[in-house]
């Protein structure tokens, strides 16, 4: 599975705009969020990353078992 993310915070007239672009399995997702201050913008970014961390595919992780004595 191929995944690429791009997040950008840019100033706007009365706050900030958080732009989110994701390319996963050749499907592009784009979203924009409006924040009133930089703290709210950073909260949005943290939320986007926490959602990504909770949806990580760990199917390639190998479980190693230890022999019982």
PENOR-V555163 format. One record per run of one state. SS is the DSSP state (@ for helix, = for strand, . for the rest). FROM is the first residue (numbers start at 1). LEN is the number of residues. If there is no record, write none. Layout:
# PENOR-V555163
ss->{SS;SS}
from->{FROM;FROM}
len->{LEN;LEN}
This chain:
# PENOR-V555163
ss->{.;=;.;=;.;=;.;@;.}
from->{1;3;13;15;25;27;36;38;55}
len->{2;10;2;10;2;9;2;17;15}
